[in-house]
């Protein structure tokens, strides 16, 4: 067991209660527990919280064995023993079949969420709890900053979001404002052991390089994990306000519901009068609603918006504007901006309707 808690204080019962308070009326909560320090602390804290209540949700701890390390089977067995000692039901699920030769972390992540979703539905749960911490939030902010993310990306992770690949289920992160060091201190105080995954120290992964090489340097300059997480909370607040402004603009310029293939039409003068960020998001929302080629890339959306903005200075008789993006075609005339499904590419069958 590691003792890298940096002198942090353990979480007391009073600290833990608010972490789960909004989940008290759920029938079942699924806890994603790998056996590492963060998820082991999640299991212990949730079990303590539930035991202190007369009524509350049943708890089910789920460990996913990705079949990538021989130690994983023993780690899953250790989680099962700990869960049993805490009075929590446990299941081990395995990612079977051939493993990809590239993109392993992302594919494993999606497989884990798929298996967790299956376990949740089988148990009658609508919420899957993961052990993302304040440190994870800070790393996410840096990763997205390095990738050139917009405001939405810098808001990083939220406490509650749809479970990836399962929009009918919620992914809940109760520990998102808790430093990892406090979780380790809590486990040490309780004498609870946890697993050490060597991939968490492998510098070929971006998060590991940020955690070990970059974040200590930033922290010495005052940009600590707590400051980065605070930035994410403030950006999320701004993100919420912006999305509300886009909702208002959409309702005013093109009241829904929008047809799945379009057309969605905006009066050109009204669209041009919108603040740039609101116009950009409204355009992206329309393209995403009718296009059929996946998520809209921010850089490409910005290029499209810039081309549209350049038309504002064009003479009245300028040529009609027409461009495609993410499976949608955007057309602009003097009076109207229209977004609709792009025709199928030559040799490519159209989507089923």
C-alpha positions as CSV (number, residue, x, y, z in Angstrom):
1,X,0.0,0.0,0.0
2,X,1.3,3.4,-0.9
3,X,1.8,6.1,1.7
4,X,2.0,9.0,-0.8
5,X,-0.8,11.0,0.9
6,X,1.4,14.1,1.4
7,X,0.1,14.5,4.9
8,X,-3.5,15.0,3.7
9,X,-6.3,14.5,6.2
10,X,-8.6,11.4,5.9
11,X,-12.3,11.9,5.0
12,X,-14.5,11.7,8.1
13,X,-18.1,10.5,8.1
14,X,-19.3,14.1,8.0
15,X,-17.2,14.7,4.9
16,X,-18.6,11.7,3.1
17,X,-22.3,12.3,3.6
18,X,-22.6,15.2,1.1
19,X,-20.8,13.1,-1.6
20,X,-23.8,10.8,-1.9
21,X,-26.7,12.8,-0.5
22,X,-28.4,13.4,-3.9
23,X,-28.4,9.7,-4.6
24,X,-30.3,8.6,-1.4
25,X,-33.6,8.0,-3.3
26,X,-32.1,5.7,-5.9
27,X,-33.1,2.0,-5.7
28,X,-29.6,0.7,-6.7
29,X,-26.2,2.3,-7.2
30,X,-23.5,0.6,-9.3
31,X,-19.9,1.3,-8.1
32,X,-17.1,0.9,-10.6
33,X,-14.3,-0.5,-8.5
34,X,-11.0,-1.6,-10.2
35,X,-9.2,-2.1,-6.9
36,X,-6.9,0.9,-7.2
37,X,-6.8,3.5,-4.4
38,X,-9.5,5.9,-5.8
39,X,-12.2,3.3,-6.5
40,X,-11.4,1.3,-3.3
41,X,-12.0,4.5,-1.4
42,X,-15.2,5.0,-3.3
43,X,-16.4,1.6,-2.3
44,X,-15.5,2.1,1.4
45,X,-17.0,5.6,1.6
46,X,-20.2,4.5,-0.1
47,X,-20.6,1.5,2.1
48,X,-20.1,3.6,5.2
49,X,-22.6,6.1,4.0
50,X,-25.2,3.5,3.3
51,X,-24.6,1.7,6.6
52,X,-25.3,4.9,8.5
53,X,-28.7,5.3,6.8
54,X,-31.9,3.5,7.8
55,X,-33.0,3.5,4.2
56,X,-31.2,3.9,0.9
57,X,-30.1,2.3,-2.3
58,X,-28.7,-1.1,-2.6
59,X,-25.0,-1.1,-3.6
60,X,-23.4,-3.2,-6.3
61,X,-19.7,-3.1,-6.8
62,X,-18.6,-4.1,-10.3
63,X,-15.0,-4.9,-11.3
64,X,-14.1,-5.1,-15.0
65,X,-11.2,-7.4,-15.8
66,X,-10.0,-6.3,-19.2
67,X,-7.8,-9.4,-19.7
68,X,-4.8,-7.3,-20.2
69,X,-2.8,-8.1,-17.1
70,X,-2.5,-11.4,-15.3
71,X,-2.7,-9.6,-11.9
72,X,-6.2,-8.3,-12.8
73,X,-7.9,-11.5,-11.8
74,X,-6.4,-11.4,-8.3
75,X,-7.2,-7.7,-8.0
76,X,-10.9,-8.5,-8.8
77,X,-10.9,-11.2,-6.2
78,X,-9.5,-8.8,-3.6
79,X,-12.2,-6.3,-4.4
80,X,-14.8,-9.0,-4.0
81,X,-13.4,-9.9,-0.5
82,X,-13.4,-6.2,0.5
83,X,-16.9,-5.7,-0.8
84,X,-18.1,-8.7,1.1
85,X,-16.6,-7.5,4.4
86,X,-18.4,-4.2,3.8
87,X,-21.8,-5.8,3.1
88,X,-21.7,-4.8,-0.6
89,X,-22.7,-7.2,-3.4
90,X,-20.0,-7.7,-6.1
91,X,-19.7,-8.8,-9.7
92,X,-16.6,-9.3,-11.9
93,X,-17.2,-8.8,-15.6
94,X,-14.6,-9.6,-18.3
95,X,-13.8,-8.0,-21.6
96,X,-13.4,-11.0,-23.8
97,X,-12.4,-11.4,-27.4
98,X,-9.5,-10.0,-29.4
99,X,-7.8,-6.9,-28.2
100,X,-7.0,-4.0,-30.6
101,X,-3.3,-3.3,-31.6
102,X,-3.8,0.4,-31.2
103,X,-5.9,2.8,-29.2
104,X,-6.0,0.3,-26.4
105,X,-6.8,2.8,-23.6
106,X,-9.8,4.3,-25.4
107,X,-11.1,0.9,-26.5
108,X,-10.7,-0.5,-23.0
109,X,-12.5,2.5,-21.6
110,X,-15.5,2.0,-23.9
111,X,-15.6,-1.7,-23.2
112,X,-15.6,-0.9,-19.5
113,X,-18.6,1.5,-19.8
114,X,-20.4,-1.0,-22.0
115,X,-20.1,-3.7,-19.3
116,X,-21.0,-1.4,-16.5
117,X,-24.1,-0.3,-18.4
118,X,-25.1,-4.0,-18.8
119,X,-24.6,-4.6,-15.1
120,X,-26.6,-1.5,-14.2
121,X,-29.6,-2.4,-16.4
122,X,-29.6,-6.0,-15.0
123,X,-29.5,-4.7,-11.4
124,X,-32.3,-2.1,-12.1
125,X,-29.9,0.9,-11.5
126,X,-29.9,4.2,-13.4
127,X,-26.6,5.5,-12.0
128,X,-23.0,4.2,-12.3
129,X,-20.5,5.8,-9.9
130,X,-16.9,6.2,-10.8
131,X,-14.0,7.4,-8.6
132,X,-12.7,10.4,-10.7
133,X,-10.9,12.8,-8.3
134,X,-9.9,16.4,-8.3
135,X,-6.5,15.3,-9.6
136,X,-8.2,13.6,-12.6
137,X,-10.1,16.8,-13.3
138,X,-7.0,18.8,-13.3
139,X,-5.3,16.4,-15.7
140,X,-8.3,16.5,-18.0
141,X,-8.2,20.3,-18.1
142,X,-4.5,20.2,-19.2
143,X,-5.1,17.5,-21.8
144,X,-7.9,19.4,-23.4
145,X,-5.9,22.7,-23.2
146,X,-3.1,20.9,-25.1
147,X,-5.5,19.7,-27.7
148,X,-6.9,23.2,-28.3
149,X,-10.4,22.5,-26.9
150,X,-13.0,25.3,-26.7
151,X,-14.9,26.4,-23.6
152,X,-16.9,23.3,-23.4
153,X,-13.8,21.1,-23.4
154,X,-12.1,23.2,-20.7
155,X,-15.2,22.7,-18.4
156,X,-13.8,19.1,-18.2
157,X,-15.8,16.6,-16.3
158,X,-19.1,17.3,-14.6
159,X,-20.4,15.5,-11.5
160,X,-23.3,13.9,-13.5
161,X,-23.3,13.2,-17.2
162,X,-24.7,10.5,-19.5
163,X,-22.8,7.2,-19.4
164,X,-20.8,6.9,-22.6
165,X,-22.6,4.7,-25.0
166,X,-25.7,4.5,-22.7
167,X,-27.6,7.8,-22.7
168,X,-30.4,6.3,-20.6
169,X,-27.9,5.9,-17.7
170,X,-26.1,8.5,-15.6
171,X,-22.4,8.5,-14.8
172,X,-21.9,10.1,-11.4
173,X,-18.5,11.2,-10.0
174,X,-19.0,11.8,-6.3
175,X,-15.3,12.3,-5.6
176,X,-14.7,14.9,-8.3
177,X,-13.8,17.7,-5.7
178,X,-11.8,15.4,-3.5
179,X,-8.0,15.3,-3.8
180,X,-6.5,11.8,-4.4
181,X,-4.2,12.3,-1.4
182,X,-7.2,12.5,1.0
183,X,-8.6,9.2,-0.4
184,X,-5.2,7.5,0.2
185,X,-5.1,8.9,3.7
186,X,-8.6,7.6,4.3
187,X,-7.6,4.1,3.3
188,X,-4.4,4.2,5.3
189,X,-6.4,5.2,8.4
190,X,-8.8,2.3,7.9
191,X,-6.0,-0.1,7.1
192,X,-7.4,-1.0,3.7
193,X,-5.1,-2.2,1.0
194,X,-5.4,-1.4,-2.7
195,X,-3.9,-2.5,-6.0
196,X,-1.1,-0.7,-7.8
197,X,-1.6,-0.7,-11.6
198,X,1.8,-0.2,-13.3
199,X,0.2,1.4,-16.3
200,X,-0.5,4.4,-14.1
201,X,3.3,5.0,-14.1
202,X,3.9,4.3,-17.8
203,X,5.2,7.5,-19.5
204,X,3.8,6.5,-22.9
205,X,0.4,7.6,-21.7
206,X,-0.3,11.4,-21.8
207,X,-1.9,11.5,-18.3
208,X,1.1,9.9,-16.7
209,X,3.5,12.4,-18.4
210,X,1.4,15.3,-17.2
211,X,1.0,13.9,-13.7
212,X,4.7,13.1,-13.2
213,X,6.5,15.7,-15.3
214,X,4.3,18.7,-15.9
215,X,2.0,19.1,-12.9
216,X,4.7,19.3,-10.3
217,X,6.3,22.2,-12.2
218,X,3.0,24.0,-12.6
219,X,2.2,23.5,-8.9
220,X,5.4,25.2,-8.0
221,X,4.3,28.2,-10.0
222,X,0.9,28.2,-8.2
223,X,-1.1,26.3,-10.9
224,X,-2.0,23.4,-8.6
225,X,-4.5,20.7,-9.3
226,X,-6.9,22.5,-7.1
227,X,-6.5,25.7,-9.2
228,X,-7.0,23.8,-12.4
229,X,-10.2,22.1,-11.0
230,X,-11.4,25.6,-9.9
231,X,-10.9,26.8,-13.5
232,X,-13.0,23.9,-14.7
233,X,-15.8,24.8,-12.3
234,X,-15.8,28.4,-13.4
235,X,-15.7,27.5,-17.1
236,X,-18.6,25.1,-16.6
237,X,-20.5,28.0,-15.1
238,X,-19.8,30.1,-18.2
239,X,-20.7,27.1,-20.4
240,X,-24.1,26.8,-18.8
241,X,-24.8,30.4,-19.4
242,X,-23.7,30.2,-23.1
243,X,-25.9,27.1,-23.7
244,X,-28.9,28.9,-22.2
245,X,-28.2,31.8,-24.6
246,X,-28.1,29.3,-27.5
247,X,-31.4,27.7,-26.3
248,X,-33.0,31.2,-26.4
249,X,-31.6,32.0,-29.8
250,X,-32.7,28.6,-31.3
251,X,-36.2,29.1,-29.9
252,X,-36.5,32.6,-31.3
253,X,-34.9,32.0,-34.8
254,X,-35.9,28.4,-35.5
255,X,-38.4,27.0,-33.0
256,X,-38.3,23.2,-32.8
257,X,-38.6,20.4,-33.0
258,X,-36.1,20.3,-35.8
259,X,-36.6,17.7,-38.6
260,X,-33.9,15.0,-38.3
261,X,-32.7,15.7,-41.9
262,X,-33.6,19.4,-42.0
263,X,-34.1,21.8,-43.3
264,X,-33.4,24.2,-40.4
265,X,-33.7,27.8,-41.5
266,X,-32.6,31.0,-39.8
267,X,-33.3,34.5,-41.0
268,X,-29.9,35.9,-42.1
269,X,-30.3,39.3,-40.4
270,X,-31.3,37.7,-37.1
271,X,-28.4,35.1,-37.3
272,X,-25.9,37.8,-38.1
273,X,-27.0,39.9,-35.1
274,X,-26.1,37.1,-32.6
275,X,-22.9,37.3,-30.6
276,X,-20.2,35.3,-32.3
277,X,-20.0,32.5,-29.8
278,X,-23.8,32.1,-29.7
279,X,-24.0,32.0,-33.5
280,X,-21.1,29.5,-33.7
281,X,-22.8,27.2,-31.2
282,X,-26.2,27.5,-32.9
283,X,-24.7,26.7,-36.2
284,X,-22.9,23.7,-34.7
285,X,-26.1,22.5,-33.0
286,X,-28.0,22.6,-36.4
287,X,-25.2,20.8,-38.2
288,X,-25.0,18.1,-35.5
289,X,-28.8,17.7,-35.6
290,X,-29.1,17.0,-39.3
291,X,-25.7,15.7,-40.3
292,X,-24.9,12.0,-40.4
293,X,-21.1,11.9,-40.1
294,X,-20.5,12.1,-36.4
295,X,-19.5,15.0,-34.1
296,X,-18.8,18.4,-35.5
297,X,-15.1,19.4,-35.2
298,X,-14.7,22.8,-33.6
299,X,-11.9,23.9,-35.9
300,X,-13.9,23.0,-39.0
301,X,-17.0,24.7,-37.5
302,X,-15.0,27.8,-36.8
303,X,-13.7,27.9,-40.4
304,X,-17.3,27.6,-41.7
305,X,-18.5,30.4,-39.4
306,X,-15.7,32.6,-40.5
307,X,-16.6,32.0,-44.2
308,X,-20.2,32.9,-43.4
309,X,-19.2,36.0,-41.5
310,X,-17.1,37.2,-44.5
311,X,-20.3,37.3,-46.5
312,X,-21.7,40.0,-44.3
313,X,-19.5,42.5,-46.1
314,X,-20.3,41.1,-49.6
315,X,-22.4,43.1,-52.0
316,X,-26.1,42.2,-52.2
317,X,-25.7,40.4,-55.5
318,X,-22.9,38.1,-54.3
319,X,-23.0,34.4,-55.3
320,X,-24.9,32.0,-53.2
321,X,-22.9,30.3,-50.4
322,X,-23.0,26.5,-50.1
323,X,-20.7,24.2,-48.0
324,X,-20.8,20.8,-46.4
325,X,-19.7,19.8,-42.9
326,X,-20.2,16.6,-40.9
327,X,-22.8,15.3,-43.3
328,X,-24.8,18.5,-43.5
329,X,-25.0,21.2,-46.2
330,X,-25.1,24.8,-45.2
331,X,-26.6,27.3,-47.7
332,X,-26.8,31.0,-47.4
333,X,-28.8,33.4,-49.5
334,X,-29.4,37.1,-48.9
335,X,-32.4,36.4,-46.6
336,X,-31.9,32.9,-45.2
337,X,-29.3,30.5,-43.8
338,X,-30.4,26.9,-44.2
339,X,-28.9,23.7,-42.8
340,X,-30.0,20.3,-44.1
341,X,-28.8,16.8,-44.6
342,X,-26.2,16.6,-47.4
343,X,-27.0,14.2,-50.3
344,X,-25.2,10.8,-50.2
345,X,-21.7,10.8,-51.6
346,X,-21.3,9.1,-54.9
347,X,-20.9,5.3,-54.3
348,X,-22.0,5.6,-50.7
349,X,-25.5,4.4,-49.8
350,X,-27.6,7.0,-48.0
351,X,-28.6,6.5,-44.4
352,X,-31.7,4.5,-43.6
353,X,-34.7,6.6,-42.5
